[in-house]
Amino acid sequence: MATPDAKPAKTAVQLKTPKGTRDWSGADMHLRDEVFQTITDVFKRHGGTPLDTPVFELKEILAGKYGEDARLMYDLEDQGGELCSLRFDLTVPFARWLAMNNIQQVKRYQIAKVYRRDQPAIARGRLREFHQCDFDIAGVYDPMIPDAEILRVVVEVFRALQLDITIKMNHRRILDGLFAVSGVPADRIRPISSAVDKLDKMPWAEVKKEMVEEKGLPEDVADRIGGYVQRSGTIRDMLKTLQADAELCANGDVKAGLDDVSLLADYLEALEVADTVSFDLSLARGLDYYTGLIFEVIVNHPSSTLTTANGTTATIPAESVGDGSEEGAKQQSASKKGKKAGEDPASQVGSIAAGGRYDNLVGMYGRRQIPCVGISFGVDRIFTILKARREQEEESRRTRLTDVYVMAFGGKEFDGLLLERMAVARRLWDAGVRTEFAPKVKPRLPQQFKAAGDVPLAVILGQDELAAGQVRLKVLGQGEDDEKDRGRLVAMDDLVSEVKKLLL
Amino acid sequence: MATPDAKPAKTAVQLKTPKGTRDWSGADMHLRDEVFQTITDVFKRHGGTPLDTPVFELKEILAGKYGEDARLMYDLEDQGGELCSLRFDLTVPFARWLAMNNIQQVKRYQIAKVYRRDQPAIARGRLREFHQCDFDIAGVYDPMIPDAEILRVVVEVFRALQLDITIKMNHRRILDGLFAVSGVPADRIRPISSAVDKLDKMPWAEVKKEMVEEKGLPEDVADRIGGYVQRSGTIRDMLKTLQADAELCANGDVKAGLDDVSLLADYLEALEVADTVSFDLSLARGLDYYTGLIFEVIVNHPSSTLTTANGTTATIPAESVGDGSEEGAKQQSASKKGKKAGEDPASQVGSIAAGGRYDNLVGMYGRRQIPCVGISFGVDRIFTILKARREQEEESRRTRLTDVYVMAFGGKEFDGLLLERMAVARRLWDAGVRTEFAPKVKPRLPQQFKAAGDVPLAVILGQDELAAGQVRLKVLGQGEDDEKDRGRLVAMDDLVSEVKKLLL
């Protein structure tokens, strides 16, 4: 019977997180930690060393690195002193760190949040505060060896995450050479390249239309491009085809690129990664700073992965991974055009990792060039896929990871046995076992079973058993039977070892 | 022979991190990760569930929580939309999360950076971007059970970190009652309390002087206070003394506080923690929001811990842990007065963890009160102590954690065996072994030994051995002998198991 007058007079604080941000807790947080741990294990296996940089950088460090996307940067208020902005990606702070410390070679990884004042779409996982997870190899090495290792890292990460993927790969110099041979003027290569990059989302006819009508390319030039960029296949097959094309190979960039890819093919075979790679001439990647190998990772069977248990289809975030929102914008516009683009669900998912070689970025800080190749995993997008799969598999979504719940029961004279429960918990903690008990002096048994929730084991104390130096140990999860069957007797001194056996 | 003219004309970007921030990498980063992992393991052992909140919060959420320290808050620039600030601690975001999600009970932990525009002193580890590491128990429970578990968590953390500590403990209601009984007017209790809190850094005569001369307290009132607050001892001894003081116990606050501490004593004994606790009536803690138990953790023998290998004394950061810079300021001023305060090095170290019960903070968001008790670990300060100890022990400071370096050697016809090295690395990676190899086609053997650095094992390939299906496995670290002795022969198929045996 609330009347308008019943509203509280004072304006309460709005209880929310800032636009485009979220809290992480419970099952989501556990799954996110699992993903981070899995990826970190692979990075360490390859000699990766962690780097952590401040959440904000001097504005002048970030300036001139992101083109027009820089308008999405979060600035700190000028409160006197230096002007700073929140980091926009992890690549520029890495380049700053290399230059600042004059580091000649390193394998570094970093998992951290980055910040972009983009239009958020939280339901699709498109946030203003989101994660990047980068592994980069910096240093002067023999050609393509680090590049091959990066692709090996990609394969190991997704094998560990049990995601079936394809690495789409291309080479900037082959692409640039191919445009030149087709008759694209040097100053038109980047815009034409960005049109070609949409081929995974649009049919060729539409891409051609954009090149001819919007970008003013002669139709015969567009057709020549089309003859090349619609090709993809295994590295060996594509190499054979391209190396047989005398006109193409006469171009110095193409020749150099093919030499790189040829070396790479040998290395990927030695590393047993070649089968996962598709050499796709339409792959262009958004950012200007790539100078050699470029690649993107897509999930092979997203349709089966993405149907959730209740039959709805999980939506995969379309934000950019790794290198700026140009990519994200591309995918957003592509998903609007989803129906025209055909019904392949893979095209809706977009890439879940991406990277390439960037040999000139560190030199922008006015010191020595340090060639780099790296990969950025789109953790939020990977998280969304794994979460949908986990829900589909109806795996338990435990919010805590406690192993043992210590309970007590008794008759009329029952005093709750709190100190005894504490002493048993202390034994288990001392042994490293994750243990809880009801923080009540005299809890009732049903309360304790309820509080135990999804904890797998119970230790149940009773006055008589304690007097005999014993406790009851019970595997939980038997539903109704839990309260009837109070488990088997175990000597107090054997408790830790018995619990550990059951937890194995 | 550089002349002034030789200077580069263009103004280079200043390569630095913003004031009061730092990068973390190499051995520091590994040690920091170890500390985080150790602490997290203990939190999980107690049923803790992780929370991660955005790095910035709405300004109005943070408003009115930090008193005059709020001037140290970092604001984001108003770029249209909501006004936000970087988080100042982890307690207020936790309270916001509890209120926003109407969570009635939880054990949550959070390890994250917080931001304060304080005057940095980087050499002493006093930074503007620094870590907090919080564990809090929220919910209505029987009295003192969660409080006892928090102290147990403290003991387990420092036992795991192998730091010998004392928990100094007091109770806000005992302290308030004691001031009232001594004759302090109610509105003078907080300033007098803050003077008393300096007793661990100053002799009583100085504290008394401050109370009488600066804060206008009658001398006899100050003397009565002095009679109480200079007392500390075991919980049981102090309880006996205080409970025997009829005048004190007639005060309702004192009585209630002593009942709490009496319960706590039982629980701490059951949890085998009581020996670590000192009941210290001078402990007051800075923040207003504490309502019951308060505590601080100090290192027992910092002098031995803090002398580094080269004989210099490591300086421990003096910033606040957990609850605002008031504490930090107090410690800074105390360290200026270090000589007057006597030569006990413990007084220079300050607290490395602190916390208490705060039952009214969540209710400030206009919803239901949720009583909380928590602890905040000063991770940067703990890190500094452990780093000094590690240097003292001259432990290896490995910057990477690679287990195996795969090498090759050969005579005149040696082609570098790159593909073979890759194939062996791939085998080891498949088995989860952390492996690297020289990213060169034809590396020389000394180069490879140099690159292996502190990696403990080498697998050495030779053409003849490979032809026989064998490789050489060698434990590194023999200095000069490394290049002469090329290890023992192992069948390729046994390599993984042999390596794993050596890594155990």
Interface residues (C-beta under 8 A of the other chain):
Chain A: P8 K10 A12 V13 Q14 L15 K16 T17 P18 K19 T21 R22 D23 W24 S25 G26 M29 H30 D33 D41 K44 R45 H46 G47 G48 T49 P50 L51 D52 T53 P54 V55 F56 E57 L58 E60 I61 Y74 D75 L76 E77 D78 Q79 G81 E82 C84 L86 R96 W97 A99 M100 K107 R108 K113 Y115 R117 E129 I137 G139 Y141 D142 I145 P146 A148 E149 R152 E156 D266 Y267 E269 A270 L271 E272 Y365 G366 R367 T399 R400 L401 T402 L418 L419 E420 M422 A423 A425 R426 W429 G432 V433 R434 T435 E436 P439 K440 V441
Chain B: P8 K10 A12 V13 Q14 L15 K16 T17 P18 K19 T21 R22 D23 W24 S25 G26 M29 H30 R32 D33 D41 K44 R45 H46 G47 G48 T49 P50 L51 D52 T53 P54 V55 F56 E57 L58 E60 I61 Y74 D75 L76 E77 D78 Q79 G81 E82 C84 L86 R96 W97 A99 M100 K107 R108 K113 Y115 R117 E129 I137 G139 Y141 D142 I145 P146 A148 E149 R152 E156 D266 Y267 E269 A270 L271 E272 Y365 G366 R367 T399 R400 L401 T402 L418 L419 E420 M422 A423 A425 R426 W429 G432 V433 R434 T435 E436 P439 K440 V441
